Amino acid sequence: MAIPQLLKCIRCNQSAPLEAFDSACDRCTSDGVHSNLTVDYGEWSPPVRCELPTWPNSMWRFAGQLPVAMERAVSLGEGATPLIAADGLVPCSLLLKDETRNPTWSFKDRLASVAVSWAKHIGAKVIATSSTGNAGAAAAAYAAHAGPPCVVLTFGGVAPAMITQIRSYGAMVLTVATKDERWAVLSEAVIELGWFPTSPFFGPAVGSNPIGLEGYKTIAYEIAEQCDWRAPDWCVLPVCYGDALYGIWKGFEEMRGWGWIDRSPRLVAAEVSGSLTAALADESTMPPDVPRSGRSLAISIDVTRGTYQALHALRESDGTAVNLEDAALLDWQQRLASGSGLFVETSSAAALAAIDWLTQRGTIGRDDTVVAVLTASGLKDVGIGEGEPSSTPKVSADLDSVLGALRNTYGFDD
C-alpha cells in the first residue's frame, strides 16, 4: 500500500513535510511561479491490477493508492460513478463520466472525502473552505459525517440552492463582499487558529489542499477500468483551479507507470477566462490574469487566472484549453439534457461545448474516444445570479468580524 512520505513541488520537486498541506512551494514562489505541492509516496511496490479489491463500491476500492488507509476513511459512498455512452451528440465516440451521482451531487466529494479523512487523522478542530457552492457542500457534508465543525466563506451571487444545501449539513456559512476577502479571512484563520483548509485560501491560487487532490486520481482509475484498461484518446473537463485536471493526469500517469495502461489521454481544460488558453499560446510559465468584463453564469469555474498545476497537466499530456462563452454553455446544458437525459450545472456543460468546438476544427477526430467529465448536477445552480444569500451573516475581511458572526449567529466559539 502507498504510505505518504512527504509533499513535493509539482514544478521543481523540492520536498516539503506533510504538514505543509497549506502552503505553496517557497522556492518557486521566489522565482515568481506559484506552484502547488503533491503527495509523494517514496519507494513502494506498484499495485497489481488483477488484485484490486471489489469492495467497497466507492472510490475507496483504491485506498491502496491514496494517502489514508481504508479503515480511516470518512466516506459517504463517493465514486464508482457510471461511464455512459452518448451517441449522436458530437461526431466522435463520446463517453460521459457522470459525477453528479456522488453524495452531494458533484465531483468535489472525492477531494472532500480524502481531505476530511486526513483532517480527522491529524486531529483538526475545524474544517474550513472558501467556496461558491460545490466545494462548500462537499466539505460540509463530510465534516458532518466526521464530526468537526465546518466554516464556509462565500460571497454574493451564489445560487440559493447551493447555500441551502451547505447549511443543511450544519455548516456555518458567512458572506463576504468579494472573492479575495474570503481568502484574506480564511488565511488568517488557518495561520492564527489552525483551521484545516480544503480549498485555496491565498493568491495567486495554486490549487486546493494537495492531500485532498489525491481523491481525484480515482476518476482516472475508474475511467481506465470502465474502458477495459484502455485509456481514451481525450479527457475533457471544466476547469477552475485545475484540481481535478491535475489529479486525473496524475492518476493516469501512475497507471501508465504501473503498466495498467499503455498511454495517458490528452487532457482538455474547458474554461471561461482564457487564462490557460493564453498561457499555452505564448508558452508562459504561469497562466496570466485575464480580467472579464462581467461575471460568468458558470460560477463554479469563473476565475480570471488559471494555476500552474493545470498548465502542467495540459502540457505534460499534450492537451489544450478552450475558452468558452456563456451562450455555448447554456446551449450545451440544454442539448445534453434533452439528448442524453443528464441535467448538469452550467459549468459542467463546458466540457461538451469544448468537445463541440474541437471536433468542428478537426482537433478531435471522428474515430477518437472522448470522455467528458460531468462535474455537478444542474440542480446546483438553479437561481444563480439572484443576489446575495439573504440568510447568511455578512462579515468584513477580518478575523474578529468572522469570529463575532460565528459566535452570535451560530453559537460557535473556537
HELIX and SHEET records of a PDB file:
HELIX    1   1 LEU A   18  ALA A   20  5                                   3    
HELIX    2   2 ASP A   26  SER A   30  1                                   5    
HELIX    3   3 ARG A   49  GLU A   51  5                                   3    
HELIX    4   4 MET A   59  GLN A   65  5                                   7    
HELIX    5   5 MET A   70  ARG A   72  5                                   3    
HELIX    6   6 GLU A   99  ARG A  101  5                                   3    
HELIX    7   7 LYS A  108  ILE A  122  1                                  15    
HELIX    8   8 ASN A  134  ALA A  146  1                                  13    
HELIX    9   9 PRO A  160  SER A  168  1                                   9    
HELIX   10  10 LYS A  179  LEU A  193  1                                  15    
HELIX   11  11 PRO A  210  LEU A  213  1                                   4    
HELIX   12  12 GLU A  214  TYR A  216  5                                   3    
HELIX   13  13 LYS A  217  GLN A  226  1                                  10    
HELIX   14  14 ASP A  243  TRP A  258  1                                  16    
HELIX   15  15 SER A  275  ASP A  282  1                                   8    
HELIX   16  16 ILE A  299  ILE A  301  5                                   3    
HELIX   17  17 TYR A  308  GLU A  316  1                                   9    
HELIX   18  18 ASP A  326  SER A  340  1                                  15    
HELIX   19  19 ALA A  350  GLN A  360  1                                  11    
HELIX   20  20 GLY A  378  ASP A  381  5                                   4    
HELIX   21  21 LEU A  399  TYR A  410  1                                  12    
SHEET    1   A 3 SER A  15  ALA A  16  0                                        
SHEET    2   A 3 LEU A   6  CYS A   9 -1                                        
SHEET    3   A 3 LEU A  37  ASP A  40 -1                                        
SHEET    1   B 6 LEU A  83  ALA A  85  0                                        
SHEET    2   B 6 SER A  93  ASP A  98 -1                                        
SHEET    3   B 6 THR A 369  LEU A 374  1                                        
SHEET    4   B 6 TRP A 234  PRO A 238  1                                        
SHEET    5   B 6 ARG A 266  GLU A 271  1                                        
SHEET    6   B 6 THR A 320  ASN A 323  1                                        
SHEET    1   C 4 MET A 172  VAL A 176  0                                        
SHEET    2   C 4 CYS A 150  PHE A 155  1                                        
SHEET    3   C 4 ILE A 127  SER A 130  1                                        
SHEET    4   C 4 PHE A 196  PRO A 197  1                                        
END                                                                             
